[in-house]
């Protein structure tokens, strides 16, 4: 981060006690503080980014960047990207058997319809995040959303397995462009305050609600129409998001785009780093995905993991070299990981997403495969989570400015751990859904809608304005890696328990059967592991995140600072301003 000019005031540094009182997370500072106000400034409206007013309690109330209606439309637009991403994954999970029958895809390869999307999405997040920060967040968001729409609509008309999987991968590529960019748009558009808290809470609700409505959409369509309409409906939603992006996302200020040609901007992208991290994450996710299919005793799986770790190590070394010894901006600043709380936030995201994603997957398996319910009947059991998600998002948008962040994260992960526990403990087959299924689903979405906005807002405040889309890419990448590793281990545990119960080898354990005791034991073992992941997440929060203050705190007038948010070394918290 560059130092301020001579006419600028020095960067504000806040000590531990002062940061906790102000509610700003310890370990954060305002980078490049704005000009010092003149002596008469006390009588003027106080500003953060844009002009704002001070209320009776001394809280700063920054003005909205646009009218209230357009601000709501903007938040709804970028939330649509997060919603669409998880909806397009979960909706396909429900109709996988039907797709396999129509396209003659064997069960052993059906999972690639989902995995091809997840692989391309996870691999290209960091590269697209940096391109968006350099080339323009609005432009990349619109292009990415439009690309998703075109490939989604074309997908069901492809007659063979290879082409079908390829276009699923292309959809993930488009989603990797618009999802992290959406976080970047929110981070740079809204100044710190209530509006930003509401915006991030709404955006965070998009992902879990997308999973819920993915089940609902696919279940209803598959029950009353052809499965191809699932892709048509999802493609239609992508068109709506694209059009909304054109109308409601503002273009960047003229001073940020003047004199910058497209070729020059693209040359400034760290393509070497992009190749290393994309190839490394691709190899890692591919190995984790295929390990449970071909068996973990296959040699090339471990070779691929080693290659992946080497590529990721080379990427980190290359980023460090560029940051320390060249003037070219790296794809990712390695220095941000000097802050232990920032590292802890990434670990929390990986652990949480692994537990939450596993819960949703194995809950679906429980109702659809073990209990033998139809897609529609399974879908109906997810409806209460949508209602609970909307209510939770509204409540969290207010709590996030009043409750310490680490307490919110403990509550969120505790809720998800209880969800997994309800499906892990022995429950009689005759037990009503309302006795364990309903509270588990409600707790899971409460946990997601608490944890996700807390982490995204924390990440946004840790990074400068130039790195907001990259921050969105980084936290989503950690979620995808956590999801892949968690699902691989969970699947291995479930398969091993089923094989042991049936007295056969792992290769012969086959799939979940209706009413099969061995299948139930495998599902419970999987949920016990997910419960353990959520508990580990709570431990990380308590040990490394305690004392971070209130990430969404609305600053008092006496604690204000004009400037952009950025990360600071923890050693600086001991210095006095």
C-alpha positions as a printed Julia matrix, in Angstrom:
577×3 Matrix{Float64}:
   0.0     0.0     0.0
   1.42    3.31   -1.05
   2.25    5.99    1.48
   0.19    9.2     1.49
   1.51   12.35   -0.12
   2.95   15.3     1.83
  -0.43   16.96    2.06
  -1.97   13.83    3.53
  -2.27   13.03    7.19
  -0.33   10.04    8.39
  -2.05    6.6     8.34
  -4.23    6.04   11.36
  -2.98    3.36   13.74
  -5.26    2.15   16.5
  -4.1     0.26   19.57
  -5.79   -2.84   20.92
  -8.04   -1.2    23.51
  -9.09    1.59   21.19
  -9.85   -0.8    18.33
 -12.04   -2.91   20.58
 -13.97    0.14   21.79
 -14.46    1.37   18.26
 -15.57   -2.08   17.17
 -12.98   -2.26   14.39
 -11.35   -5.7    14.21
  -7.93   -5.73   15.82
  -5.33   -6.32   13.18
  -6.99   -3.82   10.81
  -6.1    -0.28    9.99
  -7.36    2.38    7.68
  -4.82    2.6     4.91
  -3.95    6.0     3.48
  -6.01    8.18    5.75
  -7.71   11.11    4.11
  -6.78   14.75    4.41
  -6.8    16.19    7.88
  -9.93   18.31    8.36
  -9.54   22.04    8.87
 -10.2    23.57   12.25
 -13.74   24.46   11.28
 -14.54   20.89   10.28
 -16.14   20.13   13.63
 -19.22   22.03   12.55
 -19.45   20.25    9.19
 -21.04   16.92    8.28
 -18.66   14.03    8.87
 -17.86   11.81    5.9
 -16.61    8.32    5.22
 -15.87    7.96    1.55
 -19.03    9.95    0.69
 -20.65   12.67    2.7
 -22.68   11.56    5.68
 -24.31   12.86    8.83
 -23.87   12.26   12.53
 -26.83   11.13   14.63
 -27.63   12.02   18.24
 -25.47    9.19   19.56
 -22.47   10.38   17.6
 -22.7     7.53   15.09
 -21.62    8.33   11.56
 -24.39    7.82    9.02
 -22.76    7.82    5.59
 -25.04    8.72    2.74
 -25.92    5.95    0.3
 -23.89    6.05   -2.92
 -27.17    6.17   -4.89
 -30.87    6.41   -4.18
 -32.24    3.8    -1.78
 -34.11    2.04   -4.61
 -31.02    1.73   -6.79
 -28.88    0.63   -3.85
 -31.35   -2.17   -3.12
 -31.39   -3.12   -6.8
 -27.58   -3.19   -6.87
 -27.4    -5.45   -3.8
 -30.07   -7.74   -5.26
 -28.12   -7.94   -8.53
 -24.8    -9.0    -7.04
 -26.56  -11.29   -4.57
 -28.06  -12.95   -7.62
 -24.59  -14.14   -8.63
 -24.05  -15.92   -5.31
 -27.61  -17.3    -5.39
 -27.25  -18.51   -8.98
 -23.93  -20.22   -8.3
 -25.16  -22.56   -5.57
 -28.58  -22.97   -7.21
 -26.99  -24.26  -10.43
 -25.04  -26.85   -8.44
 -27.77  -28.08   -6.11
 -30.51  -28.15   -8.74
 -28.47  -30.54  -10.88
 -27.79  -32.86   -7.93
 -31.52  -33.57   -7.65
 -31.93  -34.52  -11.34
 -28.67  -36.47  -11.79
 -30.37  -39.9   -12.09
 -32.76  -38.6   -14.77
 -29.93  -36.99  -16.76
 -27.97  -40.24  -16.57
 -30.88  -42.24  -17.96
 -31.53  -39.86  -20.86
 -27.86  -39.47  -21.87
 -26.85  -43.07  -21.05
 -24.23  -41.95  -18.52
 -23.19  -44.74  -16.1
 -23.52  -44.11  -12.37
 -19.74  -44.14  -11.92
 -19.42  -41.0   -14.08
 -22.6   -39.14  -13.14
 -20.83  -37.11  -10.46
 -18.76  -35.4   -13.15
 -21.82  -33.37  -14.15
 -21.46  -31.65  -10.78
 -17.68  -31.96  -10.4
 -16.85  -30.33  -13.76
 -18.67  -27.18  -12.64
 -17.06  -27.19   -9.2
 -13.57  -27.79  -10.61
 -13.6   -24.92  -13.09
 -15.25  -22.61  -10.56
 -12.69  -23.32   -7.85
  -9.68  -23.19  -10.16
 -10.3   -19.83  -11.83
 -11.51  -17.79   -8.85
  -8.2   -16.11   -8.0
  -7.33  -15.33  -11.62
 -10.74  -13.82  -12.37
 -10.65  -11.91   -9.09
  -7.42  -10.17  -10.02
  -8.56   -9.56  -13.62
 -11.72   -7.93  -12.25
  -9.7    -5.63   -9.96
  -7.53   -4.58  -12.92
  -9.89   -4.67  -15.9
 -13.09   -3.5   -14.21
 -15.47   -5.25  -11.81
 -18.64   -4.19  -13.63
 -17.38   -5.42  -16.98
 -16.24   -8.82  -15.68
 -19.46   -9.3   -13.7
 -21.63   -8.69  -16.76
 -19.49  -10.83  -19.06
 -19.36  -13.66  -16.55
 -23.12  -13.62  -15.92
 -23.88  -13.5   -19.64
 -21.49  -16.39  -20.3
 -23.26  -18.46  -17.63
 -26.62  -17.71  -19.25
 -25.53  -18.78  -22.75
 -23.81  -22.01  -21.66
 -26.63  -22.9   -19.26
 -29.32  -22.59  -21.93
 -27.24  -24.56  -24.46
 -26.37  -27.36  -22.02
 -29.54  -29.53  -22.21
 -29.42  -29.63  -26.01
 -26.03  -31.38  -26.05
 -26.54  -35.05  -26.91
 -23.45  -36.73  -25.43
 -21.68  -37.0   -22.1
 -18.39  -35.28  -23.0
 -20.03  -32.18  -24.46
 -22.49  -32.02  -21.56
 -19.7   -32.12  -18.96
 -17.64  -29.6   -20.95
 -20.43  -27.02  -20.92
 -20.95  -27.6   -17.21
 -17.29  -26.7   -16.79
 -17.79  -23.56  -18.88
 -20.64  -22.53  -16.57
 -18.26  -22.82  -13.62
 -15.79  -20.63  -15.51
 -18.42  -17.9   -15.87
 -19.44  -18.2   -12.22
 -15.78  -17.84  -11.18
 -15.86  -14.44  -12.9
 -19.03  -12.98  -11.39
 -19.1   -14.4    -7.83
 -15.86  -12.84   -6.45
 -16.49   -9.71   -8.5
 -19.82   -9.29   -6.71
 -18.03   -9.07   -3.36
 -15.59   -6.57   -4.87
 -18.45   -4.39   -6.11
 -20.05   -4.28   -2.65
 -16.71   -3.61   -0.96
 -15.89   -0.62   -3.16
 -19.39    0.83   -3.52
 -20.66    1.08    0.06
 -18.8     3.01    2.76
 -18.58    1.45    6.25
 -21.91    1.68    8.02
 -25.37    0.18    8.18
 -25.8     0.08    4.41
 -22.62   -1.97    3.98
 -23.67   -4.36    6.75
 -27.06   -4.86    5.11
 -25.43   -5.34    1.72
 -23.0    -8.02    2.88
 -25.67   -9.8     4.93
 -27.97   -9.92    1.91
 -25.17  -11.16   -0.32
 -24.18  -13.82    2.19
 -27.75  -15.1     2.31
 -27.62  -15.74   -1.42
 -25.4   -18.83   -1.24
 -27.37  -20.94    1.28
 -30.68  -19.79   -0.19
 -29.43  -20.8    -3.63
 -28.81  -24.33   -2.35
 -32.29  -24.47   -0.83
 -34.09  -23.1    -3.87
 -31.99  -25.3    -6.13
 -33.64  -28.27   -4.46
 -37.07  -26.65   -4.74
 -36.69  -25.65   -8.38
 -35.35  -28.99   -9.57
 -37.81  -30.98   -7.47
 -40.89  -29.21   -8.83
 -39.71  -29.12  -12.44
 -38.58  -32.76  -12.44
 -41.96  -33.81  -11.01
 -44.12  -31.96  -13.54
 -41.94  -31.34  -16.64
 -38.79  -32.44  -18.46
 -35.49  -32.07  -16.58
 -34.16  -29.83  -19.37
 -36.36  -27.03  -18.08
 -34.18  -26.88  -14.97
 -31.35  -25.57  -17.14
 -33.77  -23.3   -18.99
 -35.04  -21.77  -15.75
 -31.53  -21.33  -14.39
 -30.39  -19.79  -17.68
 -33.33  -17.39  -17.51
 -32.26  -16.29  -14.03
 -28.73  -15.73  -15.37
 -30.16  -13.49  -18.11
 -32.0   -11.47  -15.46
 -28.78  -11.07  -13.43
 -26.88   -9.99  -16.56
 -29.49   -7.4   -17.51
 -29.68   -6.11  -13.95
 -25.9    -5.75  -13.92
 -26.03   -3.6   -17.04
 -28.69   -1.3   -15.59
 -27.83   -1.11  -11.9
 -24.05   -1.55  -11.48
 -22.46    1.86  -11.98
 -19.5     2.25  -14.34
 -16.18    3.08  -12.67
 -15.25    6.74  -12.27
 -13.69    8.35  -15.32
 -10.37    8.99  -13.56
  -9.94    5.23  -13.03
 -10.48    4.3   -16.68
  -9.06    7.23  -18.65
  -5.84    6.5   -20.48
  -6.04    2.74  -19.88
  -6.28    0.56  -22.97
  -7.47   -3.04  -22.8
  -4.2    -4.51  -24.04
  -2.2    -2.62  -21.44
  -4.53   -3.72  -18.67
  -4.31   -7.36  -19.69
  -0.51   -7.17  -19.84
  -0.51   -6.06  -16.21
  -2.15   -9.34  -15.12
   0.22  -11.87  -13.56
  -0.43  -14.66  -16.07
   2.41  -16.84  -14.77
   0.94  -16.76  -11.28
  -2.52  -17.32  -12.74
  -1.31  -20.45  -14.54
   0.47  -21.84  -11.49
  -2.42  -21.39   -9.06
  -5.07  -22.52  -11.56
  -3.13  -25.65  -12.52
  -2.3   -26.4    -8.88
  -5.88  -26.08   -7.62
  -7.16  -28.02  -10.66
  -4.8   -30.92   -9.95
  -5.69  -30.93   -6.25
  -9.47  -30.8    -6.74
  -9.32  -33.4    -9.53
  -7.35  -35.8    -7.34
  -9.74  -35.34   -4.41
 -12.76  -35.79   -6.67
 -11.45  -38.94   -8.38
  -9.95  -40.52   -5.25
 -13.28  -41.92   -4.09
 -14.14  -43.1    -7.6
 -11.0   -44.99   -8.62
  -9.89  -45.82   -5.07
  -7.32  -44.24   -2.77
  -4.86  -47.05   -3.43
  -4.37  -45.75   -6.98
  -0.81  -44.43   -7.36
  -1.54  -41.59   -9.77
  -3.93  -39.97   -7.27
  -1.05  -39.37   -4.84
   1.27  -38.28   -7.64
  -1.32  -35.72   -8.7
  -1.61  -34.42   -5.12
   2.18  -34.0    -4.97
   2.19  -32.15   -8.3
  -0.63  -29.91   -7.05
   1.23  -29.02   -3.85
   4.41  -28.28   -5.83
   2.55  -25.96   -8.21
   0.85  -24.14   -5.33
   4.23  -23.81   -3.56
   5.76  -22.37   -6.75
   2.83  -19.94   -6.97
   3.41  -18.7    -3.41
   7.15  -18.28   -4.07
   6.48  -16.41   -7.32
   4.02  -14.07   -5.61
   6.52  -13.35   -2.83
   9.24  -12.61   -5.39
   7.0   -10.24   -7.36
   5.84   -8.4    -4.26
   9.32   -7.98   -2.8
  11.59   -7.6    -5.82
   9.54   -6.24   -8.75
   7.22   -3.34   -9.43
   4.57   -5.5   -11.12
   1.51   -6.19   -9.02
   1.26   -9.88   -8.05
  -1.89  -11.92   -8.42
  -2.08  -12.2    -4.62
  -0.13  -10.31   -1.97
   1.57  -12.88    0.24
   2.06  -10.22    2.9
  -1.65  -10.3     3.81
  -1.07  -13.69    5.4
   1.29  -12.19    7.99
  -1.83  -11.37    9.98
  -2.8   -14.47   11.94
  -6.46  -13.46   12.16
  -6.69  -13.15    8.39
  -5.21  -16.65    8.08
  -7.65  -17.87   10.71
 -10.56  -16.41    8.7
  -9.49  -18.44    5.66
  -9.2   -21.63    7.73
 -12.61  -20.99    9.32
 -14.12  -20.57    5.86
 -12.65  -23.89    4.66
 -13.75  -25.83    7.74
 -17.2   -24.26    7.88
 -17.96  -24.76    4.19
 -16.79  -28.39    4.42
 -19.18  -29.07    7.31
 -22.14  -27.13    5.88
 -21.78  -28.58    2.37
 -21.43  -32.13    3.71
 -24.57  -31.65    5.8
 -26.65  -30.58    2.79
 -25.36  -33.41    0.61
 -25.87  -36.17    3.17
 -29.26  -34.83    4.23
 -30.3   -35.14    0.59
 -28.88  -38.68    0.47
 -30.77  -39.56    3.66
 -34.19  -38.54    2.4
 -33.85  -39.39   -1.28
 -31.66  -42.53   -1.24
 -32.1   -44.06    2.21
 -35.75  -43.21    2.81
 -36.57  -43.56   -0.91
 -38.5   -40.3    -1.17
 -39.17  -38.71   -4.55
 -37.4   -35.57   -5.69
 -40.51  -33.55   -4.88
 -40.9   -35.03   -1.38
 -37.22  -34.36   -0.68
 -37.64  -30.82   -1.97
 -40.56  -30.08    0.34
 -38.35  -30.78    3.35
 -36.04  -27.94    2.36
 -38.76  -25.27    2.17
 -38.52  -24.11    5.83
 -34.83  -23.35    5.39
 -35.65  -20.69    2.81
 -37.92  -18.86    5.23
 -35.42  -19.22    8.07
 -32.64  -17.94    5.8
 -34.44  -14.72    4.92
 -35.29  -14.01    8.58
 -31.75  -14.8     9.73
 -30.18  -12.54    7.09
 -32.32   -9.62    8.29
 -31.47  -10.22   11.96
 -27.74  -10.69   11.29
 -27.57   -7.43    9.32
 -28.37   -5.7    12.61
 -26.38   -7.92   14.97
 -23.19   -7.64   12.92
 -22.79   -4.01   14.03
 -23.46   -4.77   17.7
 -22.07   -8.22   18.59
 -18.34   -9.1    18.57
 -17.5   -11.03   15.42
 -15.94  -14.0    17.19
 -19.14  -14.56   19.2
 -21.2   -14.53   15.99
 -18.83  -17.08   14.44
 -19.05  -19.34   17.5
 -22.86  -19.21   17.36
 -22.9   -19.87   13.62
 -20.6   -22.87   13.78
 -22.36  -24.2    16.87
 -25.65  -24.12   14.94
 -24.15  -26.11   12.04
 -22.54  -28.6    14.41
 -25.94  -29.22   16.02
 -27.44  -29.79   12.58
 -24.88  -32.48   11.81
 -25.33  -34.0    15.27
 -29.08  -34.41   14.79
 -28.42  -36.56   11.71
 -25.53  -38.43   13.38
 -27.12  -39.68   16.6
 -29.2   -42.89   16.49
 -32.83  -41.97   15.8
 -35.68  -44.42   15.35
 -36.83  -44.86   11.76
 -40.34  -43.82   12.78
 -39.2   -40.45   14.14
 -41.02  -37.53   12.53
 -39.19  -35.13   10.25
 -40.4   -32.3    12.48
 -38.54  -33.82   15.45
 -35.05  -33.83   13.93
 -35.04  -32.9    10.23
 -36.77  -29.54   10.53
 -34.68  -28.18   13.45
 -31.5   -29.46   11.76
 -32.28  -27.63    8.51
 -33.21  -24.41   10.29
 -30.06  -24.51   12.43
 -27.89  -25.13    9.36
 -29.16  -22.09    7.47
 -28.92  -19.95   10.63
 -25.27  -20.99   10.92
 -24.57  -20.22    7.26
 -26.28  -16.82    7.32
 -24.3   -15.83   10.42
 -20.88  -17.13    9.42
 -20.78  -16.14    5.76
 -21.48  -12.37    6.14
 -19.13  -12.14    9.12
 -16.26  -13.65    7.14
 -16.9   -11.78    3.89
 -17.17   -8.42    5.67
 -14.03   -9.16    7.68
 -12.14  -10.06    4.49
 -13.37   -6.92    2.76
 -12.18   -4.73    5.64
  -8.81   -6.47    5.68
  -7.99   -5.58    2.07
  -7.52   -2.32    0.22
 -10.02   -1.07   -2.36
  -7.79   -2.34   -5.18
  -8.0    -5.92   -3.9
 -11.71   -6.3    -3.11
 -12.57   -8.72   -5.93
  -9.43  -10.71   -5.16
 -10.6   -10.94   -1.55
 -13.91  -12.33   -2.74
 -12.04  -14.83   -4.89
  -9.76  -15.85   -2.03
 -12.51  -16.58    0.47
 -14.54  -18.46   -2.16
 -11.45  -20.47   -3.12
 -10.92  -21.49    0.49
 -14.56  -22.57    0.63
 -14.18  -24.67   -2.52
 -10.96  -26.31   -1.31
 -12.54  -27.0     2.08
 -15.59  -28.44    0.35
 -13.5   -30.74   -1.86
 -11.25  -32.0     0.92
 -14.14  -32.39    3.37
 -16.32  -34.27    0.88
 -13.47  -36.56   -0.14
 -12.74  -37.56    3.46
 -16.44  -37.82    4.35
 -17.16  -40.03    1.35
 -14.22  -42.27    2.22
 -15.48  -42.63    5.81
 -19.04  -43.34    4.69
 -17.91  -45.96    2.14
 -15.57  -47.66    4.62
 -18.31  -47.92    7.27
 -20.79  -49.31    4.75
 -18.25  -51.89    3.59
 -17.47  -52.94    7.15
 -21.16  -53.29    8.03
 -21.78  -55.41    4.94
 -18.64  -57.48    5.36
 -17.31  -56.67    1.87
 -14.44  -54.67    0.42
 -14.74  -50.93   -0.12
 -14.92  -51.46   -3.89
 -17.92  -53.77   -3.44
 -19.84  -51.61   -0.96
 -21.91  -50.14   -3.84
 -24.31  -47.3    -3.1
 -26.89  -46.27   -0.5
 -29.91  -48.58   -0.45
 -33.43  -47.86    0.77
 -33.9   -48.93    4.39
 -30.47  -50.59    4.51
 -28.93  -50.56    8.05
 -25.39  -50.42    6.61
 -26.34  -47.39    4.52
 -27.72  -45.65    7.6
 -24.52  -46.38    9.53
 -22.48  -44.87    6.71
 -24.63  -41.74    6.64
 -24.34  -41.33   10.41
 -20.57  -41.76   10.28
 -20.39  -39.05    7.61
 -22.4   -36.67    9.78
 -20.21  -37.41   12.81
 -17.22  -36.29   10.76
 -19.05  -33.13    9.66
 -19.87  -32.47   13.32
 -16.16  -32.8    14.14
 -15.3   -30.29   11.39
 -17.73  -27.74   12.85
 -16.31  -28.26   16.35
 -12.76  -27.75   15.02
 -14.0   -24.53   13.44
 -15.3   -23.34   16.81
 -11.89  -24.07   18.36
 -10.13  -22.01   15.68
 -12.53  -19.11   16.29
 -12.03  -19.16   20.07
  -8.24  -19.5    19.91
  -7.34  -17.18   17.03
 -10.32  -14.89   16.47
 -11.22  -13.87   19.99
 -10.85  -10.15   20.62
 -11.3    -9.03   17.03
 -13.97   -6.55   18.01
 -17.1    -5.84   15.97
 -16.42   -6.02   12.24
 -19.6    -4.15   11.29
 -19.39   -1.52   14.02
 -20.61    1.9    12.97
 -17.91    4.29   14.1
 -18.47    7.19   16.46
 -17.68   10.68   15.34
 -14.59   10.87   17.54
 -13.23    7.65   16.09
 -13.79    8.39   12.45
 -11.11    8.27    9.78
 -11.34    9.19    6.12
  -9.7     6.64    3.87
  -9.89    3.16    2.59
  -9.75   -0.03    4.53
  -6.67   -2.18    4.61
  -4.71   -4.73    6.55
  -2.09   -4.0     9.17
   0.47   -6.14   10.91
  -0.55   -7.24   14.38
   2.61   -5.73   15.79
   1.18   -2.33   14.91
  -1.72   -2.74   17.31
   0.57   -2.0    20.21
   1.52    1.4    18.82
  -0.28    4.52   19.91
  -1.82    6.89   17.42
